[in-house]
Amino acid sequence: MAISHQSSSSRHRVVIVGGGSAGIGVAASLLARKHDLDIALIEPSDVHYYQPGWTMVGGGIFSAEDTARPMAKMIPRGVDWVRSRVISFEPDRERVLLEDGSVISYDRLIVCPGLKLNWGGIPGLEETLGRNGVTSNYRPDLAPYTWKLVQQLKSGKAIFTQPGMPIKCAGAPQKAMYLSADHWRRKGRLKNVSIDFCNAGGVLFGVPDFVPALMEYVKRYRANLRFNETLVGVDGAEKTASFQTTEADDTKVVKKYPFDFLHAVPPQIAPDFIRESPLADQVGWVDVDQQTLRHKKFENIFGLGDVTNTPNAKTVAAARKQVPVVAHNLLVSLGLAQDTAIYDGYGACPLTVERGKIVLAEFAYGGKLAPTLPTALIRGTRPTRAAWFLKAHVLPTVYWKGMLKGHEWMAKPAFKV
């Protein structure tokens, strides 16, 4: 078990900010390479979540308990766990400042606190979450409410929203729609449920190769796709949702839709302490080289996971591939390894189009297809039961017993030639 303590002024060879999949994963991979490395991990939460499971909770496949573990059991043995929040960075002095007034100094810093779900960015949303038919699989306490609402809905209007990019797991908003619609279809209720998918973007999915298969399910579920419509307000009492769109003459128009069921996804930004720091680029994300994941300005700082400005999908699958790249390159920077590891932008999104079938979208920078399993097994861009088995039974084990334990199964990095 990790050593936990209230933060105090100290110095460590490596300091990691964030105890999510990226933070714990990279700590484990570093120790797998050098078991006696002095590492401190800063994380205030006492629960660690397997976030890809929340969509399955909202679809009645997983229980909420399946996705949670005590943080103390997840942080690798030998890592100092600093249970506090970061308020700012002083990279020129190699220091991290914490909210309790203490200071943690470092030789090398890894920044991976994830992103911020900006629930307050949509007026009225926070006040009605978890009641009035308003839910979101982006919160572990609300995903069970999603499933409850799906089971209860016999007829009416169901609205699913997706904010502008970037967001955590870009396929999750539509996965919620597919699993809900599949349940209504199986129960014979789909003919009585009108489905709208309101997307702030202009396409269903960012990698065109996967769109044809997804569109087959959109048609099966008779879902109405509303592109370039951004959720800007929710009135839970009246059960109405307001969306802003831009007309052909560039005029901004707000439309109000009634609903019986609303699955809302908030806009997503970097945490405040990142956006206001010297580590951020012009729009607030940690500014790293997209291949080496080393900070562009501060050579002893690395970043990975959802908080960086790398142009890849923000998924656990991406973090799983980034972890060994950062672990190796950090040791190179300490003179403890050779060559430079490269991240190719790999990301994956298992699109749950129905209970028992998934379109396994795997791609790298530029939308290049990057399958890791034989095409004969997963059928490339088509939905398969094999991909469902992978998502429901294999990937959770790969996560808990592989990635978070320093095992780099199917994630060995490539190197610069």
Protein Blocks (a to p, Z undefined) as FASTA:
>chain_A
ZZdddddddddfbdcedjbfklmmmmmmmmmmmmmbccddddfbfbdcdfklmmmmmnom
acfklmgccfklmpcghiacdddddfbdcfknopacdfkopacddfbdcddebpaddfkl
pghklmmgoiehiacfkbfklmmmmmmmmmmpmgdcddddddddddehjklmmmmmmmmm
mmmmmnopmmmpccddddfblbfbfblklmmmmmmmmmmnopacdehiacfbdcfknopa
ddddddfkopacddddddfbdcddddddddfklmmpmkbcfkopacddfklopafklmkb
ccedjlbccfcdcdfklmmmmmmmmmmmmmmmnopagcjdddehiacddddfbghiacdd
dddehhiacdfbdfklnopmaccfklmmmmmmmmmmmmmmmmmnopaghiaccddZZ
